[in-house]
Amino acid sequence: MCSLARLDGYRSAMNAASLPIDDRWIRFGDFHPTGGEKEAAELLAGPDRPTAVFAGSDLQALGVIAAASEAGLRVPEDLSVVGYDDIALSRWVSPQLTTVHQPLRRMGEEAARIVLRLAEGETVDTLRMDLATHLVVRGSTAPPPA
């Protein structure tokens, strides 16, 4: 479900900017570096390669950066890369990863509260909760090349 929600966000942002959506740019894989690397390698080998990639996770984004390097592209000069989650590693790679911060600790706390309430026999109104995210801009993004 989170993959589809992120895809909906992409489509909404593209529509809001009056930009076309090219379904060839949408790829699905796992949330690991190997999935990001494989899909990015295919995207970057095409004739109309993108100037930016928004990966579904920070780990996927690390795979995208690896594929860009393998293709002789520089991040962010030739390709901007954005991840999702804001894991600690995103601050330790070079360039530091621009990412969407997701409140992972708070998510775990809220999930634990729900489990404890259910274990005590309480009913829970909803098993779904939306927590705010925000963009953390770091060194993996730049304006597109001229």
DSSP file (Angstrom, degrees, kcal/mol; ACC not computed):
  #  RESIDUE AA STRUCTURE BP1 BP2  ACC     N-H-->O    O-->H-N    N-H-->O    O-->H-N    TCO  KAPPA ALPHA  PHI   PSI    X-CA   Y-CA   Z-CA
    1    1 A M     >        0   0    0      0, 0.0     4,-2.3     0, 0.0     5,-0.2   0.000 360.0 360.0 360.0 -36.3    0.0    0.0    0.0
    2    2 A C  H  >  +     0   0    0      1,-0.2     4,-2.2     2,-0.2     5,-0.2   0.867 360.0  54.8 -67.0 -31.9    2.8    2.4    0.8
    3    3 A S  H  > S+     0   0    0      1,-0.2     4,-2.1     2,-0.2    -1,-0.2   0.924 109.6  46.4 -63.0 -43.4    4.2    2.0   -2.8
    4    4 A L  H  > S+     0   0    0      2,-0.2     4,-2.4     1,-0.2    -2,-0.2   0.874 110.5  52.8 -67.8 -36.4    0.8    2.9   -4.3
    5    5 A A  H  X S+     0   0    0     -4,-2.3     4,-2.0     2,-0.2    -1,-0.2   0.901 110.2  48.2 -64.8 -39.8    0.5    5.9   -2.0
    6    6 A R  H  X S+     0   0    0     -4,-2.2     4,-2.1     2,-0.2    -2,-0.2   0.878 111.0  50.9 -67.9 -37.4    4.0    7.1   -3.1
    7    7 A L  H  X S+     0   0    0     -4,-2.1     4,-2.7     2,-0.2    -2,-0.2   0.900 108.2  52.2 -65.1 -40.7    3.0    6.6   -6.7
    8    8 A D  H  X S+     0   0    0     -4,-2.4     4,-2.6     1,-0.2    -2,-0.2   0.897 108.1  52.1 -61.0 -39.7   -0.2    8.6   -6.1
    9    9 A G  H  X S+     0   0    0     -4,-2.0     4,-2.5     2,-0.2    -2,-0.2   0.905 109.4  49.4 -62.3 -42.2    2.0   11.4   -4.7
   10   10 A Y  H  X S+     0   0    0     -4,-2.1     4,-2.6     2,-0.2     5,-0.2   0.948 112.6  46.9 -60.5 -50.3    4.2   11.3   -7.8
   11   11 A R  H  X S+     0   0    0     -4,-2.7     4,-2.5     1,-0.2    -2,-0.2   0.905 112.6  50.1 -60.3 -42.1    1.1   11.5  -10.1
   12   12 A S  H  X S+     0   0    0     -4,-2.6     4,-2.6     2,-0.2    -1,-0.2   0.914 111.4  48.0 -63.7 -43.7   -0.4   14.3   -8.0
   13   13 A A  H  X S+     0   0    0     -4,-2.5     4,-1.6     2,-0.2    -2,-0.2   0.910 112.5  48.8 -64.9 -41.8    2.8   16.4   -8.1
   14   14 A M  H  <>S+     0   0    0     -4,-2.6     5,-3.0     2,-0.2    -2,-0.2   0.920 113.4  47.0 -64.1 -43.2    3.2   15.9  -11.8
   15   15 A N  H ><5S+     0   0    0     -4,-2.5     3,-1.5    -5,-0.2    -2,-0.2   0.906 109.6  53.3 -64.4 -41.5   -0.4   16.9  -12.4
   16   16 A A  H 3<5S+     0   0    0     -4,-2.6    -1,-0.2     1,-0.3    -2,-0.2   0.828 111.8  45.8 -63.3 -31.2   -0.1   19.9  -10.2
   17   17 A A  T 3<5S-     0   0    0     -4,-1.6    -1,-0.3    -5,-0.2    -2,-0.2   0.368 113.1-120.9 -90.9   4.7    3.0   21.1  -12.1
   18   18 A S  T < 5 +     0   0    0     -3,-1.5    -3,-0.2     1,-0.2    -2,-0.1   0.869  64.3 145.5  55.9  39.8    1.1   20.4  -15.5
   19   19 A L      < -     0   0    0     -5,-3.0    -1,-0.2    -6,-0.2    -2,-0.1  -0.822  52.6-107.0-106.0 146.9    3.9   17.9  -16.4
   20   20 A P        -     0   0    0      0, 0.0     2,-0.6     0, 0.0    -1,-0.0  -0.368  24.2-134.3 -70.7 150.7    3.2   14.8  -18.5
   21   21 A I        -     0   0    0     -2,-0.1     2,-0.7    -6,-0.0     3,-0.0  -0.935  14.9-162.0-106.8 118.4    3.4   11.4  -16.8
   22   22 A D    >   -     0   0    0     -2,-0.6     3,-2.3     1,-0.1     4,-0.4  -0.889   8.7-155.2-102.5 111.3    5.4    8.8  -18.7
   23   23 A D  G >  S+     0   0    0     -2,-0.7     3,-0.9     1,-0.3    -1,-0.1   0.690  90.0  71.1 -62.0 -17.8    4.5    5.3  -17.5
   24   24 A R  G 3  S+     0   0    0      1,-0.2    -1,-0.3    -3,-0.0    -3,-0.0   0.735  93.7  57.1 -68.0 -20.4    7.9    4.1  -18.8
   25   25 A W  G <  S+     0   0    0     -3,-2.3     2,-0.6     2,-0.0    -1,-0.2   0.620  87.1  90.3 -84.7 -13.2    9.5    6.0  -15.9
   26   26 A I    <   +     0   0    0     -3,-0.9     2,-0.3    -4,-0.4   -19,-0.0  -0.751  56.6 174.2 -90.3 122.3    7.4    4.2  -13.2
   27   27 A R        -     0   0    0     -2,-0.6     2,-0.4     2,-0.0    -2,-0.0  -0.945  19.2-151.6-129.0 147.6    9.2    1.1  -11.9
   28   28 A F        +     0   0    0     -2,-0.3     2,-0.3     7,-0.0    -2,-0.0  -0.957  32.9 129.7-119.7 139.4    8.4   -1.3   -9.2
   29   29 A G        -     0   0    0     -2,-0.4     2,-0.1     1,-0.0    31,-0.0  -0.889  58.0 -64.2-161.3-170.3   10.9   -3.3   -7.2
   30   30 A D        -     0   0    0     -2,-0.3    26,-0.1     1,-0.1    -1,-0.0  -0.289  50.6-105.6 -81.5 177.7   11.8   -4.1   -3.7
   31   31 A F  S    S+     0   0    0      4,-0.1    29,-0.3    25,-0.1    28,-0.3   0.042  86.6 102.3 -93.0  27.4   12.9   -1.5   -1.2
   32   32 A H  S >> S-     0   0    0     27,-0.2     4,-1.8    28,-0.1     3,-0.5  -0.679  85.0-106.4-110.5 162.5   16.6   -2.6   -1.3
   33   33 A P  H 3> S+     0   0    0      0, 0.0     4,-2.8     0, 0.0     5,-0.2   0.864 116.7  57.5 -55.7 -38.9   19.7   -1.2   -3.2
   34   34 A T  H 3> S+     0   0    0      1,-0.2     4,-2.4     2,-0.2     5,-0.2   0.885 106.3  49.3 -63.6 -37.3   19.7   -4.0   -5.7
   35   35 A G  H <> S+     0   0    0     -3,-0.5     4,-2.2     2,-0.2     5,-0.3   0.920 113.1  46.4 -65.8 -43.4   16.1   -3.2   -6.8
   36   36 A G  H  X S+     0   0    0     -4,-1.8     4,-2.3     1,-0.2     5,-0.2   0.893 113.4  49.4 -64.6 -39.8   17.0    0.5   -7.2
   37   37 A E  H  X S+     0   0    0     -4,-2.8     4,-2.3    -5,-0.2    -2,-0.2   0.923 111.8  47.5 -66.6 -44.4   20.2   -0.3   -9.1
   38   38 A K  H  X S+     0   0    0     -4,-2.4     4,-1.6    -5,-0.2    -2,-0.2   0.946 116.4  42.0 -63.0 -49.8   18.5   -2.7  -11.5
   39   39 A E  H  X S+     0   0    0     -4,-2.2     4,-2.2     1,-0.2    -1,-0.2   0.896 115.3  50.2 -67.3 -39.7   15.6   -0.4  -12.3
   40   40 A A  H  X S+     0   0    0     -4,-2.3     4,-3.2    -5,-0.3     5,-0.2   0.891 105.3  57.1 -66.3 -38.6   17.7    2.7  -12.5
   41   41 A A  H  X S+     0   0    0     -4,-2.3     4,-1.0     1,-0.2    -1,-0.2   0.907 109.6  45.8 -58.7 -41.0   20.2    1.0  -14.9
   42   42 A E  H  X S+     0   0    0     -4,-1.6     4,-0.6     2,-0.2     3,-0.3   0.922 114.5  47.6 -67.0 -44.1   17.3    0.4  -17.3
   43   43 A L  H >< S+     0   0    0     -4,-2.2     3,-0.9     1,-0.2    -2,-0.2   0.914 112.9  48.0 -62.0 -43.4   16.0    3.9  -17.0
   44   44 A L  H 3< S+     0   0    0     -4,-3.2    -1,-0.2     1,-0.2    -2,-0.2   0.666 105.5  59.0 -76.4 -16.1   19.4    5.5  -17.5
   45   45 A A  H 3< S+     0   0    0     -4,-1.0    -1,-0.2    -3,-0.3    -2,-0.2   0.599  88.2  98.4 -85.4 -12.1   20.2    3.4  -20.5
   46   46 A G  S X< S-     0   0    0     -3,-0.9     3,-0.6    -4,-0.6    -3,-0.0  -0.215  85.9-112.4 -75.6 166.6   17.2    4.6  -22.4
   47   47 A P  T 3  S+     0   0    0      0, 0.0     2,-0.5     0, 0.0    -1,-0.1   0.821 114.0  43.8 -69.5 -31.4   17.2    7.4  -25.0
   48   48 A D  T 3  S-     0   0    0     -5,-0.1    -2,-0.1     0, 0.0    -3,-0.1  -0.529  83.6-176.8-111.0  63.5   15.2    9.8  -22.9
   49   49 A R    <   -     0   0    0     -3,-0.6    -5,-0.1    -2,-0.5    -6,-0.0  -0.284  27.1-110.7 -65.1 146.9   16.9    9.3  -19.6
   50   50 A P        -     0   0    0      0, 0.0    -1,-0.1     0, 0.0     3,-0.1  -0.282   6.8-143.4 -72.5 161.0   15.4   11.3  -16.6
   51   51 A T  S    S+     0   0    0      1,-0.2    29,-2.6    28,-0.1     2,-0.3   0.478  87.2  28.7 -97.6  -7.6   17.2   14.2  -14.9
   52   52 A A  E     -a   80   0A   0     27,-0.2     2,-0.4    89,-0.1    29,-0.2  -0.995  62.7-159.3-151.3 149.0   15.8   13.1  -11.5
   53   53 A V  E     -a   81   0A   0     27,-2.3    29,-2.5    -2,-0.3     2,-0.7  -0.997   4.6-160.1-131.2 128.5   14.8    9.8   -9.8
   54   54 A F  E     -a   82   0A   0     -2,-0.4    29,-0.2    27,-0.2     2,-0.2  -0.930  21.6-156.8-104.5 109.2   12.5    9.6   -6.8
   55   55 A A        -     0   0    0     27,-3.1   -24,-0.1    -2,-0.7     6,-0.0  -0.492  22.5-123.8 -87.0 156.2   13.1    6.2   -5.2
   56   56 A G  S    S+     0   0    0     -2,-0.2     2,-0.3   -26,-0.1    -1,-0.1   0.607  92.0  10.9 -75.2 -12.6   10.6    4.4   -3.0
   57   57 A S  S  > S-     0   0    0     25,-0.1     4,-2.1     1,-0.1    28,-0.2  -0.976  77.1-108.7-156.2 163.2   13.2    4.2   -0.2
   58   58 A D  H  > S+     0   0    0     26,-1.6     4,-1.8    -2,-0.3     5,-0.1   0.881 119.7  54.3 -63.6 -37.3   16.6    5.5    0.8
   59   59 A L  H  > S+     0   0    0    -28,-0.3     4,-1.4    25,-0.3    -1,-0.2   0.909 107.9  48.9 -65.2 -40.7   18.1    2.0    0.2
   60   60 A Q  H  > S+     0   0    0    -29,-0.3     4,-2.0     1,-0.2     3,-0.2   0.912 107.6  56.2 -60.5 -41.6   16.6    2.0   -3.3
   61   61 A A  H  X S+     0   0    0     -4,-2.1     4,-2.4     1,-0.2    -2,-0.2   0.859 101.8  55.7 -61.1 -36.0   18.1    5.5   -3.8
   62   62 A L  H  X S+     0   0    0     -4,-1.8     4,-1.9     1,-0.2    -1,-0.2   0.887 107.5  49.9 -63.5 -37.3   21.5    4.2   -2.9
   63   63 A G  H  X S+     0   0    0     -4,-1.4     4,-2.3    -3,-0.2    -2,-0.2   0.865 108.0  53.2 -65.9 -36.7   21.1    1.6   -5.7
   64   64 A V  H  X S+     0   0    0     -4,-2.0     4,-2.6     2,-0.2    -2,-0.2   0.918 107.8  50.5 -63.1 -43.9   20.1    4.5   -8.1
   65   65 A I  H  X S+     0   0    0     -4,-2.4     4,-2.3     1,-0.2    -2,-0.2   0.895 110.0  50.7 -61.8 -39.9   23.3    6.3   -7.2
   66   66 A A  H  X S+     0   0    0     -4,-1.9     4,-2.3     2,-0.2    -1,-0.2   0.911 110.8  48.4 -63.6 -42.5   25.3    3.2   -7.9
   67   67 A A  H  X S+     0   0    0     -4,-2.3     4,-1.7     2,-0.2    -2,-0.2   0.890 110.3  51.9 -65.6 -38.9   23.6    2.8  -11.3
   68   68 A A  H  <>S+     0   0    0     -4,-2.6     5,-3.1     2,-0.2     4,-0.2   0.930 110.2  48.3 -62.6 -44.7   24.3    6.4  -12.1
   69   69 A S  H ><5S+     0   0    0     -4,-2.3     3,-1.5     1,-0.2    -2,-0.2   0.912 109.8  52.0 -60.9 -43.4   28.0    6.0  -11.3
   70   70 A E  H 3<5S+     0   0    0     -4,-2.3    -1,-0.2     1,-0.3    -2,-0.2   0.824 108.8  51.6 -62.3 -32.1   28.2    2.9  -13.4
   71   71 A A  T 3<5S-     0   0    0     -4,-1.7    -1,-0.3    -5,-0.2    -2,-0.2   0.407 122.0-108.0 -85.5   2.0   26.6    4.8  -16.3
   72   72 A G  T < 5S+     0   0    0     -3,-1.5     2,-0.3     1,-0.3    -3,-0.2   0.687  74.6 137.7  80.4  18.4   29.2    7.6  -15.9
   73   73 A L      < -     0   0    0     -5,-3.1     2,-0.4    -6,-0.2    -1,-0.3  -0.737  46.9-135.7 -99.6 147.0   26.7   10.1  -14.5
   74   74 A R     >> -     0   0    0     -2,-0.3     4,-3.0    -3,-0.1     5,-1.6  -0.840  25.0-110.8-102.6 138.0   27.4   12.4  -11.5
   75   75 A V  T  45S+     0   0    0     -2,-0.4     5,-0.1     1,-0.3    66,-0.1  -0.947  97.0   0.4-105.6 121.9   24.9   12.9   -8.7
   76   76 A P  T  45S+     0   0    0      0, 0.0    -1,-0.3     0, 0.0    66,-0.2  -0.979 126.8  62.5-101.5   2.1   23.6   15.6   -8.5
   77   77 A E  T  45S+     0   0    0      1,-0.2    -2,-0.2     2,-0.1     3,-0.1   0.889 125.6  14.8 -58.3 -42.5   25.2   17.3  -11.6
   78   78 A D  T  <5S+     0   0    0     -4,-3.0     2,-0.3     1,-0.3    -1,-0.2   0.703 138.5  21.8-102.4 -26.0   23.7   14.9  -14.1
   79   79 A L      < -     0   0    0     -5,-1.6     2,-0.3    65,-0.1    -1,-0.3  -0.964  65.0-146.6-149.0 123.7   21.0   13.2  -12.1
   80   80 A S  E     -a   52   0A   0    -29,-2.6   -27,-2.3    -2,-0.3     2,-0.4  -0.716  19.0-162.6 -86.8 143.0   19.2   14.2   -8.9
   81   81 A V  E     -a   53   0A   0     59,-2.7    17,-0.7    -2,-0.3     2,-0.4  -0.995   9.0-175.7-132.0 130.8   18.2   11.4   -6.6
   82   82 A V  E     -ab  54  98A   0    -29,-2.5   -27,-3.1    -2,-0.4    17,-0.2  -0.985   6.6-168.3-125.2 135.2   15.6   11.6   -3.8
   83   83 A G  E     - b   0  99A   0     15,-2.5    17,-1.0    -2,-0.4     2,-0.3  -0.322  15.2-126.2-105.7-167.6   14.9    8.7   -1.3
   84   84 A Y  E    S+ b   0 100A   0     15,-0.2   -26,-1.6    -2,-0.1   -25,-0.3  -0.962  78.0  36.2-148.8 126.7   12.2    8.1    1.2
   85   85 A D  E    S- b   0 101A   0     15,-3.0    17,-1.4    -2,-0.3    19,-0.3  -0.277  81.9-124.5 131.1 -39.9   12.5    7.3    5.0
   86   86 A D        -     0   0    0     15,-0.2    -1,-0.1     1,-0.1    18,-0.1   0.941  39.0-174.6  64.3  50.3   15.5    9.4    6.1
   87   87 A I    >   -     0   0    0      1,-0.1     3,-1.8    -3,-0.1     4,-0.4  -0.367  39.3-104.9 -69.3 158.4   17.4    6.5    7.5
   88   88 A A  G >  S+     0   0    0      1,-0.3     3,-1.7     2,-0.2     4,-0.4   0.846 118.0  64.5 -55.2 -37.3   20.6    7.4    9.4
   89   89 A L  G >> S+     0   0    0      1,-0.3     3,-1.6     2,-0.2     4,-0.9   0.761  84.8  74.6 -59.3 -26.0   22.7    6.2    6.5
   90   90 A S  G <4 S+     0   0    0     -3,-1.8     7,-2.6     1,-0.3    -1,-0.3   0.750  96.4  49.0 -63.0 -22.4   21.3    8.9    4.2
   91   91 A R  G <4 S+     0   0    0     -3,-1.7    -1,-0.3    -4,-0.4    -2,-0.2   0.569 109.7  52.9 -88.5 -10.2   23.5   11.4    6.0
   92   92 A W  T <4 S+     0   0    0     -3,-1.6    -2,-0.2    -4,-0.4     2,-0.2   0.482  89.1  86.9-108.3  -4.8   26.6    9.3    5.7
   93   93 A V  S  < S-     0   0    0     -4,-0.9     4,-0.0    -3,-0.1   -31,-0.0  -0.500  86.3 -90.2 -89.2 165.6   26.7    8.7    2.0
   94   94 A S  S    S+     0   0    0      1,-0.2     2,-0.2    -2,-0.2    -3,-0.0  -0.976 116.8  27.1-125.6 120.4   28.4   11.0   -0.5
   95   95 A P  S    S-     0   0    0      0, 0.0    -1,-0.2     0, 0.0    -2,-0.1   0.576 108.5-115.1 -73.4 157.9   26.6   13.0   -1.7
   96   96 A Q        -     0   0    0     -2,-0.2    44,-0.9    -5,-0.1     2,-0.4  -0.353  38.8-107.2 -60.1 141.4   24.3   13.1    1.3
   97   97 A L        -     0   0    0     -7,-2.6     2,-0.3    42,-0.2   -15,-0.1  -0.579  16.4-140.0 -84.4 125.0   20.9   11.9    0.3
   98   98 A T  E     +b   82   0A   0    -17,-0.7   -15,-2.5    -2,-0.4     2,-0.3  -0.653  43.5 162.3 -71.1 135.4   17.9   14.3   -0.1
   99   99 A T  E     -bC  83 136A   0     37,-2.1    37,-3.4    -2,-0.3     2,-0.7  -0.965  47.3-103.1-154.3 163.7   15.0   12.3    1.3
  100  100 A V  E     -bC  84 135A   0    -17,-1.0   -15,-3.0    -2,-0.3     2,-0.4  -0.872  41.7-132.3 -93.6 118.3   11.5   12.4    2.6
  101  101 A H  E     -bC  85 134A   0     33,-3.5    33,-1.2    -2,-0.7   -15,-0.2  -0.580  22.4-169.8 -75.0 126.5   11.6   12.1    6.4
  102  102 A Q        -     0   0    0    -17,-1.4     2,-2.6    -2,-0.4     3,-0.2  -0.974  29.6-122.4-115.6 129.7    9.2    9.6    7.8
  103  103 A P     >  +     0   0    0      0, 0.0     4,-2.4     0, 0.0     5,-0.2  -0.386  43.3 167.2 -74.4  74.1    8.8    9.5   11.6
  104  104 A L  H  > S+     0   0    0     -2,-2.6     4,-2.2   -19,-0.3     5,-0.2   0.876  71.1  50.3 -60.0 -42.6    9.8    5.9   11.9
  105  105 A R  H  > S+     0   0    0     -3,-0.2     4,-2.4     1,-0.2    -1,-0.2   0.940 112.2  47.0 -62.3 -46.1   10.2    5.9   15.7
  106  106 A R  H  > S+     0   0    0      1,-0.2     4,-2.8     2,-0.2     5,-0.2   0.878 108.9  55.8 -64.3 -36.0    6.8    7.5   16.2
  107  107 A M  H  X S+     0   0    0     -4,-2.4     4,-2.3     1,-0.2    -1,-0.2   0.929 109.2  46.8 -59.8 -44.6    5.2    5.0   13.8
  108  108 A G  H  X S+     0   0    0     -4,-2.2     4,-2.4     2,-0.2    -2,-0.2   0.904 111.6  50.9 -63.3 -42.1    6.6    2.2   15.9
  109  109 A E  H  X S+     0   0    0     -4,-2.4     4,-2.2     2,-0.2    -2,-0.2   0.929 111.7  46.7 -61.4 -46.0    5.3    3.8   19.1
  110  110 A E  H  X S+     0   0    0     -4,-2.8     4,-2.1     1,-0.2    -1,-0.2   0.892 111.6  51.4 -65.3 -39.2    1.8    4.2   17.7
  111  111 A A  H  X S+     0   0    0     -4,-2.3     4,-2.4    -5,-0.2    -1,-0.2   0.909 109.4  50.6 -62.8 -41.7    1.8    0.6   16.4
  112  112 A A  H  X S+     0   0    0     -4,-2.4     4,-2.6     1,-0.2    -2,-0.2   0.903 108.1  52.8 -63.3 -40.8    2.8   -0.6   19.8
  113  113 A R  H  X S+     0   0    0     -4,-2.2     4,-2.3     1,-0.2    -1,-0.2   0.917 109.9  48.3 -60.1 -43.1    0.0    1.4   21.5
  114  114 A I  H  X S+     0   0    0     -4,-2.1     4,-2.6     2,-0.2    -2,-0.2   0.931 111.3  49.6 -64.0 -44.9   -2.5   -0.2   19.1
  115  115 A V  H  X S+     0   0    0     -4,-2.4     4,-2.7     1,-0.2    -2,-0.2   0.918 111.2  49.7 -60.7 -44.1   -1.2   -3.7   19.8
  116  116 A L  H  X S+     0   0    0     -4,-2.6     4,-1.4     2,-0.2    -1,-0.2   0.901 111.0  49.2 -63.0 -41.0   -1.3   -3.1   23.6
  117  117 A R  H  <>S+     0   0    0     -4,-2.3     5,-2.3     2,-0.2    -2,-0.2   0.921 112.9  47.1 -64.0 -43.1   -4.9   -1.8   23.4
  118  118 A L  H ><5S+     0   0    0     -4,-2.6     3,-1.7     1,-0.2    -2,-0.2   0.898 109.0  54.6 -64.4 -39.7   -5.9   -4.8   21.3
  119  119 A A  H 3<5S+     0   0    0     -4,-2.7    -1,-0.2     1,-0.3    -2,-0.2   0.801 105.1  54.3 -64.1 -28.8   -4.2   -7.2   23.7
  120  120 A E  T 3<5S-     0   0    0     -4,-1.4    -1,-0.3    -3,-0.2    -2,-0.2   0.388 123.7-106.2 -85.4   3.5   -6.2   -5.7   26.5
  121  121 A G  T < 5S+     0   0    0     -3,-1.7    -3,-0.2     1,-0.3    -2,-0.1   0.511  72.8 142.2  87.0   5.3   -9.4   -6.4   24.6
  122  122 A E      < -     0   0    0     -5,-2.3     2,-0.4    -6,-0.2    -1,-0.3  -0.406  50.5-122.1 -75.0 155.0  -10.1   -2.8   23.6
  123  123 A T        -     0   0    0     -2,-0.1     2,-0.5     2,-0.0     3,-0.1  -0.774  19.9-145.5 -94.6 147.0  -11.6   -2.0   20.3
  124  124 A V        -     0   0    0     -2,-0.4     3,-0.1     1,-0.1   -10,-0.0  -0.950   7.0-144.8-115.5 129.0   -9.6    0.3   18.0
  125  125 A D  S    S+     0   0    0     -2,-0.5     2,-0.3     1,-0.2    -1,-0.1   0.895  82.6   4.4 -59.4 -42.6  -11.5    2.7   15.8
  126  126 A T        -     0   0    0     -3,-0.1    -1,-0.2     1,-0.1     0, 0.0  -0.997  46.6-156.1-146.0 146.9   -8.9    2.5   13.0
  127  127 A L  S    S+     0   0    0     -2,-0.3     2,-0.4    -3,-0.1    -1,-0.1   0.345  80.3  80.9 -99.5   3.7   -5.8    0.5   12.3
  128  128 A R        +     0   0    0      2,-0.0     2,-0.4     0, 0.0    -2,-0.0  -0.918  53.5 173.3-114.5 137.4   -4.6    3.2    9.9
  129  129 A M        -     0   0    0     -2,-0.4     2,-0.5     2,-0.0   -19,-0.0  -0.995  21.0-144.9-142.7 134.1   -2.9    6.5   10.9
  130  130 A D        -     0   0    0     -2,-0.4     2,-0.4     0, 0.0    -2,-0.0  -0.888  17.1-170.8-101.9 125.7   -1.3    9.2    8.8
  131  131 A L        -     0   0    0     -2,-0.5     2,-0.0     1,-0.0    -2,-0.0  -0.896  30.8 -99.2-114.3 146.3    1.8   10.9   10.3
  132  132 A A        -     0   0    0     -2,-0.4     2,-0.3   -30,-0.1    -1,-0.0  -0.317  36.0-168.2 -68.2 141.6    3.4   14.0    8.7
  133  133 A T        -     0   0    0    -31,-0.1     2,-0.3    -2,-0.0   -31,-0.2  -0.786   1.9-166.8-117.2 166.1    6.4   13.7    6.5
  134  134 A H  E     -C  101   0A   0    -33,-1.2   -33,-3.5    -2,-0.3     2,-0.3  -0.991  25.9-103.9-154.2 154.7    8.7   16.4    5.3
  135  135 A L  E     -C  100   0A   0     -2,-0.3     2,-0.6   -35,-0.2   -35,-0.2  -0.602  23.3-159.9 -80.9 133.3   11.4   16.8    2.7
  136  136 A V  E     -C   99   0A   0    -37,-3.4   -37,-2.1    -2,-0.3     2,-0.5  -0.940  14.1-150.8-113.1 106.5   15.0   16.9    3.9
  137  137 A V        +     0   0    0     -2,-0.6     2,-0.2   -39,-0.2   -39,-0.1  -0.665  30.3 151.2 -85.2 124.8   17.2   18.6    1.2
  138  138 A R    >   -     0   0    0     -2,-0.5     3,-0.7   -42,-0.1   -40,-0.2  -0.405  59.2 -61.8-129.9-152.3   20.8   17.4    1.1
  139  139 A G  T 3  S+     0   0    0      1,-0.2   -42,-0.2   -43,-0.2    -2,-0.1   0.414 107.7  79.9 -86.7   1.8   23.4   17.1   -1.6
  140  140 A S  T 3  S+     0   0    0    -44,-0.9   -59,-2.7   -59,-0.1     2,-0.4   0.370  86.2  66.6 -92.4   7.6   21.9   14.6   -4.0
  141  141 A T    <   +     0   0    0     -3,-0.7   -64,-0.1   -61,-0.2   -61,-0.1  -0.957  51.1 150.5-129.5 148.8   19.6   17.1   -5.8
  142  142 A A        -     0   0    0     -2,-0.4   -62,-0.1   -66,-0.2    -3,-0.0  -0.955  54.2 -69.8-159.5 165.9   20.3   20.1   -8.0
  143  143 A P        -     0   0    0      0, 0.0     3,-0.1     0, 0.0     0, 0.0  -0.328  68.2 -89.9 -59.0 150.6   18.6   22.0  -10.8
  144  144 A P        -     0   0    0      0, 0.0   -66,-0.1     0, 0.0   -65,-0.1  -0.256  50.8 -92.1 -62.3 150.7   18.6   19.9  -14.0
  145  145 A P              0   0    0      0, 0.0   -67,-0.0     0, 0.0   -68,-0.0  -0.311 360.0 360.0 -61.7 147.2   21.5   20.3  -16.4
  146  146 A A              0   0    0     -3,-0.1     0, 0.0     0, 0.0     0, 0.0   0.480 360.0 360.0 -72.9 360.0   21.0   23.0  -19.1
